[in-house]
Amino acid sequence: MTTSFHAVIPAGGSGTRLWPVSRVARPKFLHDILGMGRTLLQATWERTEGLADPSHTWVVTGEAHVDAVREQLPHVRDDRLVAEPAPKDSAAAIGLAAMLVHREDPEAVIGSFSADHSITNTAEFLSVVQHAITAAAQTGDIVTIGVTPTYPATAYGYIKTGDLLHLEGAPTARRAAEFVEKPNAATARVYAYSGGYRWNAGMFIMQASVLIDFLAAQAPDLHAGLTRIAEAWGTPCQREIMDEVWPQLEKKAIDYVVAEPAAAAGRVIVIPGDFGWDDVGDFDSVAKLRQPVPGESAGVSAIGAGVEVVDIESRGVVISETGRLVALVGVDDLVVVDTEDALLVTSRAHAQQVKAAVAGVDRAGRGDLL
C-alpha cells in the first residue's frame, strides 16, 4: 500500500526560557541556538526532506515571521507557507494544515514536527516515523512518537504505554494508555526507570481526515472556524475570512483538544523512539546538546559568530551576538548570553527560571526587549 504523506512544521512559540536570544519578533526556531551552522527551523526542514518533498511539506508560522522563514527555507513553496495572524497554539495550526492537505489529498497521512526541536540521530528518527506512518494508514488511529527517557525529566509530559499491537510494518507499536502531565521529581524517577512511560515529544502522525473528525467531535467551534478559513483559502475572500474568524478561535494545544481524549477512547498508538531528541527548552538543554568544536575550550562552549572566550577554571556556555570578549574566572555551569541590548547571567541549574526574568522585564515596562 502506497501512502501519501505530508509533513507539517508548526513554527511558533516565543521560547521565553531562551531570552534574550529568543524574542517575540525572532523566536528560537529562527536561531542557530546550538552553534551547528543552521537554525533549528532549517534542521527540521532537512529532516523532513527524508519524509516528503517540498510539494508535501507545509510550514505554519506567524505573519511576522513569514519573510524570515522564506529567507531560511528557500525551497518552501508559497502555497505551502501558512501565515497565522496571531498565535493560537498547535490545535489551530495543525488543524488548518490538515484541512488544506485534505482538500488536495483526501487520503493523505500528515505528521507534525515542531520547528524548534533537536534530533541527533536522523536516520533512526526517519525509521521510527515511517513505522508511525504505516500504523496511521493501517489503523485510522492517531499515532505519536514516545521518546525513550534518558533521565527523570520534570520538564516533559509523559505517555503511559500499553499492549504491543503486533502491527505489520510497525513492530514496536503499542497502545497509548494515557498522557501524563509534567511530573514532580519523585514521580519522574518512577516514570523514567519503569520502562512503561515515554516522553511526549509532541509529534503526531495521522490521516488528515481522522484529525478533522476528532476536531469536529472534541472542539466543534474550532472545527467550524477552521473549516470556514479552509473553504476560503486561495479565493479573493481569504484575507477577509481569516481576519474575521482567526481571532475568535480557541487557543489550545493539540494534546488537550485531540490526543488526550483520543487516548482515553483507545484511539492513540505510540511508537517508541530513541534518536537523541530534545525540545531545546532552556539554556541547560543548549549546554547539554552543544557539541565541542576543534580549538574550543573543554570547559566552556562558545556559540556565536566570532565570539571569544577566556576561561580560567570555569565551565559553562557563552552565547554572544556582540563580538565582545567574555572572560569567566572560577565559575561552574554558568550561562552568559550577551546581546546588543540585554545581558543574561544565570546557571544551568536555574535555566528554567529565565521565564520569570522575562516576566520581570515586562513588568519593568521594557516591552521593547521582549
Phi and psi in degrees as a GROMACS rama.xvg file:
@    title "Ramachandran Plot"
@    xaxis  label "Phi"
@    yaxis  label "Psi"
@TYPE xy
-94.0059  127.226  THR-2
-109.94  128.045  THR-3
-81.191  121.18  SER-4
-117.606  136.213  PHE-5
-122.104  130.62  HIS-6
-93.3342  134.158  ALA-7
-117.224  125.818  VAL-8
-112.557  99.3876  ILE-9
-73.8336  118.864  PRO-10
-116.052  82.8729  ALA-11
-140.52  -166.772  GLY-12
82.769  156.788  GLY-13
-107.942  -11.9909  SER-14
58.1004  50.5156  GLY-15
-62.7285  -26.1498  THR-16
-75.3117  -5.08735  ARG-17
-110.765  19.4641  LEU-18
-70.045  145.871  TRP-19
-94.3023  10.0726  PRO-20
-70.2718  -52.3503  VAL-21
-82.7368  124.682  SER-22
-128.248  164.86  ARG-23
-56.9146  -42.4388  VAL-24
-75.2453  -22.1272  ALA-25
-146.209  83.1372  ARG-26
-69.7358  175.116  PRO-27
-60.8378  -29.7788  LYS-28
-67.8828  -16.0985  PHE-29
-90.4955  2.47901  LEU-30
-112.212  150.284  HIS-31
-86.9467  69.0088  ASP-32
-69.3108  -19.3801  ILE-33
-101.846  2.21513  LEU-34
64.2716  38.7549  GLY-35
-101.304  1.36001  MET-36
88.2656  3.51009  GLY-37
-153.612  153.057  ARG-38
-75.9454  167.435  THR-39
-60.7616  -38.8352  LEU-40
-62.5279  -45.83  LEU-41
-63.0343  -39.0319  GLN-42
-64.7706  -38.1682  ALA-43
-64.9174  -45.1029  THR-44
-58.4119  -44.5849  TRP-45
-60.1863  -39.3659  GLU-46
-65.6729  -42.1852  ARG-47
-69.0987  -17.3822  THR-48
-61.9295  -22.8141  GLU-49
-80.3355  -4.22165  GLY-50
-116.859  -34.6157  LEU-51
-154.034  148.196  ALA-52
-84.256  172.656  ASP-53
-57.0563  -27.8357  PRO-54
-69.8041  -16.1708  SER-55
-117.44  21.9771  HIS-56
-123.002  122.589  THR-57
-115.14  138.997  TRP-58
-120.458  125.004  VAL-59
-110.098  119.431  VAL-60
-145.922  170.903  THR-61
-73.0412  150.359  GLY-62
-55.6809  -34.8585  GLU-63
-67.2466  -17.4612  ALA-64
-108.229  2.1819  HIS-65
-59.8786  -46.6652  VAL-66
-62.8932  -41.2192  ASP-67
-66.4087  -38.7779  ALA-68
-64.2783  -44.2299  VAL-69
-60.247  -40.9174  ARG-70
-64.6669  -41.1317  GLU-71
-80.267  -25.809  GLN-72
-120.294  79.4802  LEU-73
-63.6731  -18.1804  PRO-74
-96.0034  0.374832  HIS-75
-72.8335  133.236  VAL-76
-79.3561  142.695  ARG-77
-58.3081  -36.5896  ASP-78
-81.7371  3.13449  ASP-79
-113.301  4.67423  ARG-80
-104.658  107.81  LEU-81
-100.821  120.077  VAL-82
-101.318  126.106  ALA-83
-94.434  131.231  GLU-84
-64.9347  -28.5104  PRO-85
-156.127  154.714  ALA-86
-64.9745  130.35  PRO-87
-129.811  15.1244  LYS-88
70.7277  -177.637  ASP-89
-76.6582  -25.811  SER-90
-64.1407  -44.4795  ALA-91
-69.1152  -43.628  ALA-92
-63.0615  -51.0087  ALA-93
-73.1955  -35.186  ILE-94
-61.8626  -43.7498  GLY-95
-64.6201  -44.1992  LEU-96
-58.4652  -41.6226  ALA-97
-61.0633  -41.202  ALA-98
-66.7999  -38.5785  MET-99
-68.4903  -39.3909  LEU-100
-63.6152  -47.3949  VAL-101
-61.2252  -35.0392  HIS-102
-61.3693  -36.4561  ARG-103
-90.4616  -30.2744  GLU-104
-144.227  79.9855  ASP-105
-58.9542  -23.834  PRO-106
-95.6231  5.04454  GLU-107
-68.4149  149.477  ALA-108
-101.994  136.87  VAL-109
-117.08  154.749  ILE-110
-135.975  134.116  GLY-111
-105.35  130.631  SER-112
-135.781  111.858  PHE-113
-57.5246  144.172  SER-114
-76.6672  -9.21607  ALA-115
-120.447  27.855  ASP-116
-107.107  161.723  HIS-117
-114.978  135.789  SER-118
-134.976  126.726  ILE-119
-94.733  -27.3726  THR-120
-110.992  86.0121  ASN-121
-64.7351  -39.0843  THR-122
-60.4865  -43.7074  ALA-123
-68.4224  -38.387  GLU-124
-57.9594  -47.9432  PHE-125
-63.3102  -38.2418  LEU-126
-63.8677  -44.5871  SER-127
-63.722  -42.9977  VAL-128
-65.8264  -36.9188  VAL-129
-61.0055  -39.4441  GLN-130
-62.4868  -40.0558  HIS-131
-64.8501  -40.6108  ALA-132
-62.1218  -43.5523  ILE-133
-60.5986  -45.696  THR-134
-63.7286  -40.869  ALA-135
-65.6115  -40.8627  ALA-136
-68.5333  -37.1631  ALA-137
-71.5431  -42.4452  GLN-138
-102.733  -25.2207  THR-139
74.9865  11.998  GLY-140
-93.8176  169.952  ASP-141
-86.3174  131.728  ILE-142
-114.614  136.276  VAL-143
-127.535  157.156  THR-144
-96.5655  123.392  ILE-145
-103.726  111.284  GLY-146
-78.0936  131.214  VAL-147
-64.7366  122.456  THR-148
-64.8679  137.558  PRO-149
-107.211  -9.07588  THR-150
-162.591  164.378  TYR-151
-78.1182  77.2445  PRO-152
-72.5145  136.136  ALA-153
-101.598  -4.29592  THR-154
-92.9198  -4.6494  ALA-155
-116.587  150.126  TYR-156
-78.2452  164.033  GLY-157
-125.658  159.556  TYR-158
-119.855  124.825  ILE-159
-84.1971  126.255  LYS-160
-96.3477  148.985  THR-161
-113.644  -139.959  GLY-162
-72.0162  146.934  ASP-163
-67.4767  136.604  LEU-164
-98.8278  -11.8823  LEU-165
55.3618  47.6766  HIS-166
-85.6405  135.468  LEU-167
-66.7832  128.137  GLU-168
86.1344  -5.42433  GLY-169
-144.64  67.3162  ALA-170
-66.1164  -21.038  PRO-171
-96.8195  1.56242  THR-172
-62.6185  133.642  ALA-173
-128.59  158.42  ARG-174
-71.7903  136.003  ARG-175
-85.3153  118.016  ALA-176
-75.9823  -44.3211  ALA-177
-168.171  159.311  GLU-178
-96.496  137.072  PHE-179
-119.74  136.215  VAL-180
-66.0267  169.385  GLU-181
-55.7133  125.503  LYS-182
-91.5752  168.048  PRO-183
-77.1581  176.043  ASN-184
-62.1108  -42.7777  ALA-185
-65.3713  -43.7671  ALA-186
-66.4805  -38.1342  THR-187
-60.1898  -37.5402  ALA-188
-64.0349  -41.3198  ARG-189
-61.8365  -47.9974  VAL-190
-61.0256  -47.6303  TYR-191
-65.3953  -34.6773  ALA-192
-104.244  0.584029  TYR-193
-79.9831  -26.0262  SER-194
84.6604  -6.04319  GLY-195
-104.428  5.33671  GLY-196
-129.947  150.064  TYR-197
-129.584  152.313  ARG-198
-66.9742  141.483  TRP-199
-87.766  105.243  ASN-200
-87.725  0.587693  ALA-201
71.837  22.8853  GLY-202
-101.022  126.356  MET-203
-128.748  132.308  PHE-204
-125.893  128.359  ILE-205
-166.594  162.266  MET-206
-63.2907  136.711  GLN-207
-56.5309  -39.0421  ALA-208
-64.0303  -34.5397  SER-209
-66.5688  -44.3089  VAL-210
-61.6756  -43.6889  LEU-211
-60.4573  -42.188  ILE-212
-64.7536  -40.4475  ASP-213
-64.6631  -40.2001  PHE-214
-61.5713  -41.2329  LEU-215
-61.5361  -37.9193  ALA-216
-80.5738  -39.3163  ALA-217
-96.6204  -26.3217  GLN-218
-142.835  69.7729  ALA-219
-60.0306  -35.9422  PRO-220
-66.6948  -42.8192  ASP-221
-62.989  -43.8297  LEU-222
-59.4852  -44.6849  HIS-223
-64.2934  -41.7988  ALA-224
-65.8608  -45.418  GLY-225
-64.526  -35.2537  LEU-226
-62.2468  -42.5038  THR-227
-61.6347  -42.8051  ARG-228
-64.9782  -45.9566  ILE-229
-63.1031  -37.9397  ALA-230
-67.2404  -29.0813  GLU-231
-89.6101  -7.03127  ALA-232
-62.6249  130.748  TRP-233
81.6688  2.21182  GLY-234
-104.177  167.74  THR-235
-60.8494  -19.9524  PRO-236
-98.5194  10.9129  CYS-237
-55.3009  -50.0019  GLN-238
-62.7056  -43.4659  ARG-239
-62.1252  -46.3727  GLU-240
-66.8844  -42.4766  ILE-241
-59.1872  -46.7033  MET-242
-65.7132  -30.0121  ASP-243
-78.3098  -42.9373  GLU-244
-91.68  -42.678  VAL-245
-55.1265  -44.3761  TRP-246
-61.3918  -21.1678  PRO-247
-89.5825  -7.40614  GLN-248
-72.0378  150.587  LEU-249
-65.0463  140.799  GLU-250
-102.886  94.1199  LYS-251
-144.155  152.884  LYS-252
-79.6325  149.597  ALA-253
-63.6509  -27.3045  ILE-254
-57.1071  -46.0127  ASP-255
-77.7224  -38.1182  TYR-256
-77.3558  -38.8437  VAL-257
-119.244  -54.9404  VAL-258
-63.9953  -46.6732  ALA-259
-65.5001  -47.5294  GLU-260
-61.8548  -36.932  PRO-261
-65.6704  -39.2602  ALA-262
-63.609  -41.9254  ALA-263
-62.1642  -28.1878  ALA-264
-90.8562  5.37097  ALA-265
72.9673  30.3853  GLY-266
-116.541  19.376  ARG-267
-120.812  135.077  VAL-268
-112.451  141.891  ILE-269
-117.197  132.156  VAL-270
-106.35  115.696  ILE-271
-65.8613  142.199  PRO-272
-140.964  145.04  GLY-273
-139  88.1754  ASP-274
-136.275  27.7662  PHE-275
70.2792  50.8976  GLY-276
-90.4374  142.899  TRP-277
-152.177  143.474  ASP-278
-87.7426  5.64659  ASP-279
47.3064  52.0282  VAL-280
-82.5137  -19.7506  GLY-281
-157.985  -178.815  ASP-282
-73.7564  -18.9911  PHE-283
-65.6772  -41.2516  ASP-284
-61.1237  -42.7117  SER-285
-58.8305  -44.3271  VAL-286
-63.8038  -37.5349  ALA-287
-71.4931  -36.0696  LYS-288
-86.5381  -22.8274  LEU-289
-61.4325  123.051  ARG-290
-91.1384  131.983  GLN-291
-58.6523  144.747  PRO-292
-115.729  155.912  VAL-293
-55.7411  133.399  PRO-294
86.6306  -6.69431  GLY-295
-82.2985  146.982  GLU-296
-56.8928  143.052  SER-297
-69.3196  -24.4362  ALA-298
-95.772  -29.4458  GLY-299
-125.726  126.72  VAL-300
-89.0433  132.299  SER-301
-113.96  122.546  ALA-302
-121.986  126.444  ILE-303
137.751  155.036  GLY-304
-70.6578  116.426  ALA-305
72.3168  15.2042  GLY-306
-69.6039  136.998  VAL-307
-115.378  133.868  GLU-308
-130.472  133.061  VAL-309
-112.877  120.519  VAL-310
-124.008  132.452  ASP-311
-115.855  108.062  ILE-312
49.4836  49.8175  GLU-313
-130.666  159.286  SER-314
-137.42  146.721  ARG-315
154.458  -159.916  GLY-316
-136.978  137.443  VAL-317
-121.87  126.604  VAL-318
-119.27  122.739  ILE-319
-133.633  136.746  SER-320
-112.988  5.90529  GLU-321
-105.721  -20.4135  THR-322
82.7125  -1.04553  GLY-323
-70.3678  144.173  ARG-324
-70.6889  136.08  LEU-325
-117.743  126.814  VAL-326
-112.486  130.654  ALA-327
-118.917  130.903  LEU-328
-130.276  115.032  VAL-329
62.9866  36.8204  GLY-330
-123.199  149.289  VAL-331
-116.061  136.767  ASP-332
52.7259  40.7236  ASP-333
-87.656  147.632  LEU-334
-119.232  122.686  VAL-335
-122.102  123.373  VAL-336
-122.914  113.398  VAL-337
-114.527  110.543  ASP-338
-117.624  174.476  THR-339
-62.8342  -30.5985  GLU-340
-122.555  1.33015  ASP-341
-155.175  145.105  ALA-342
-125.398  128.057  LEU-343
-115.131  131.433  LEU-344
-128.54  120.529  VAL-345
-148.163  -173.48  THR-346
-116.612  159.417  SER-347
-59.3654  -35.5403  ARG-348
-65.0716  -26.5465  ALA-349
-106.299  15.4337  HIS-350
-60.3018  -33.6138  ALA-351
-65.2332  -22.0448  GLN-352
-85.2554  -0.0126009  GLN-353
-59.3756  -32.0369  VAL-354
-57.635  -37.1125  LYS-355
-67.2307  -34.4766  ALA-356
-65.1601  -38.2233  ALA-357
-62.1653  -41.8015  VAL-358
-61.9633  -37.6774  ALA-359
-65.7459  -38.8979  GLY-360
-61.5709  -41.3008  VAL-361
-63.5847  -44.2973  ASP-362
-64.0072  -29.2617  ARG-363
-76.7162  1.64472  ALA-364
79.0127  21.1711  GLY-365
-105.652  53.5195  ARG-366
-59.2434  -22.8629  GLY-367
-66.5124  -16.786  ASP-368
-95.444  -2.44173  LEU-369
